[in-house]
Amino acid sequence: MEKLSRAMFSSHITPVAAVFLLGLVYILATTLHQYRRLRHIPGPPYAGLSKWWLARNELSGEMNLRLLGVSEKYGSIARIGPNLLLTSDPDLLKRMLAVRTKYKRGDWYDAAQFDPGHQNIISERDDAAHNKLRGKMAAGYSGKDVEGLELRVDRNVRGLIKLLDEKYVAKGKRFEFARKVQYFTLDAISDISFDEPFGFLTADSDLWQYIYTAESALTAVLFCTIWPWLTKIAASFPFNRLLPSDDDPFGFGKIKGIARKQASERYGPNKKVNNDMLGSFVNHGLTPKEAESEIIVQTLAGSDTTATAIRATMLHVVTNPRVLAAFHAELDARGITGRAPDAIISEAEARTLPYLQAIIKEGLRIWPPVTGLSNKVVPPEGDTFNGIHLPGGTNIGYCAWGVFRRRDIWGDDAAEFRPERWLETEPEKLKKMEATLELIFSYGRWQCLGRNIALMETNKVIVELLRRFDLILVDPTKPWVTKNISIHAQSGLWMRGYKRV
Ligand code: HEM
C-alpha cells in the first residue's frame, strides 16, 4: 500500500514539478536576457529585473519627482524597467516624436482606451490610422471650423469671474481655487465641443462626482500602463461589468452618456447641425462612435491639464510679490486694469504682453501639466544616440520634471519660478529654451491638438482674474494638495479674493 501511494504521488507530482521548473527556467532566462540587453544603461538597483520598481513609484503620488531623482542620479538616459528607459534629453525626445519618426507608440497607450474595443486619438498606436483620425480633427481643433471659438472661451471666463466675485469675493468668503478652475475648463471645453457647457460653474459643484471619480480611476489606469494586459482583462467578461457605463447617473459613465447623446444627435435624418467642434468632426467624416470617443478624450485631455497650468501659474504668481508687481505694471501701462467689468482681453492682445507671456511659459515649465511616461518604442533596427546603443523594441519614457529642471538649459536657478529668464536670456540660449518648452505639449506626430485652446484659456484667465482681484492664500504653509498620476490631481488651494477694480 505504501509502495502504491508513493508511486501515485511521484507519477502525479513529477509532471507538475517539471512544468513548474520549466516555467521557472523560462522566467529566469527571459529576465536575464532582458536584463542583459540594456545592462549598459544605468538605473536604480533591481529596476532592470522587474516592473515592481515602476509600480511602487507610480503609486507614490510623486512619480514626477521620483523620475527627476533618477535623471539627476543616473543621467539623461536611465533604465527604470526590464525593457524601459527614461529620458530627460530634449534632443532624443524630439527625435522620438518627430513627424517622420520611426519610433512607435508603446503599449503604454493601450490604457487610454476609455471605451474597450474602440480606439481614440490617444490610444491609437497604428500610425496610418492615427494620422487619418488626426487629419479629420485638425480643422476643429485649430478653431477654423468653430464659430466663435474665442467668444465661447470668453463667456466661460465671465462665468468663472461671476462665480468668484458674487458668491465669494463680495461676501468675504474663501474659495477652493483648484476646483473652480476645473469647473471653468470643463465648461469651456464642452461649450467649444458641442455647444452646451456641462454647467459646473453654474452648479458650483463637482457634477455627478465626475472629477472625483475620474481622478480615482486614473490610479487604476496607471496600473494598466505598467501591465498593459490588464487593459484586456478589464475589458473582458466579467470584469467589463465593473467598467463605467453610459447609463450611470454619476462619474465617468455620466460623461460617456452625455458624449453618446451629443454624438448621436448629429447623425441621421433629423440631425442637429452646429458649427462647433463636433460639427467639424462630423463634416470631416468621423463616425458616430469615433465622435463619441473624441468628446470623451476632449473632456479628459482638455480639463485637468489646462486647470493645472492655470493653478500652478497662479500659485507661483500670487506668492511672488515681485512678479505680481511687474505684471500689474504691464497691465496698467497698457490700460488693461481699468477696463469695463465685463471686458475680456482678446487672445491677440494678450500675446503682445511680454511679461504675461514670460509668466505663462515659466508656469508651464515649472509645473508641466502632463508627466506620463508616454512610452515610445525604438524601431526594430535599433538606434544610437550620443554613442549609446538603444536596442530595437526598447520602450523609452518621458521624464517631464527632468527636462524642465535641466540646469544646462534653464540655468542654475532652474528650480525657481522666474519669468525674467524668458526676457533676458541671449538669443542663442533662448532659442534652445523655446525649442525645449515645446515638449510641454509633446511634439511632431503626436503634438497636443488642444494647445491653442489651452493657451487661449490660460492667457485670458490669468489677466482677467489678476486685474480684478488681489488673491491671497488662506494658508501659505499648506498651499495645495497635489498628487501626480501622469497628470496632477490637485485640491485644497484655498484662496481669498479682494476686489481691485
Ligand atoms: C496646458 C494644457 C495641456 C497640455 C500641457 C497638454 C499636453 C499634451 C501632451 C503632452 C500630449 C501628448 C500625449 C501623448 O501622446 O502621450 C497631448 C495630446 C493631446 N491633447 Fe493636450 N494638453 C493640454 C491641453 C489640451 C486641451 C485643452 C485639449 C482639448 C481641447 C487637448 C487635447 C489633446 C489631444 C486630442 C491630444 C492627442 C493628440 C494626438 O495623439 O495626436 N489637450 N496633450
Residues whose N, C-alpha, C, O or C-beta is under 5 A from the ligand:
A	BS01	HEM	I121 I122 R134 Q298 A301 G302 T305 T306 A309 P369 V370 S374 L439 I440 F441 S442 R445 W446 Q447 C448 L449 G450 R451 I453 A454
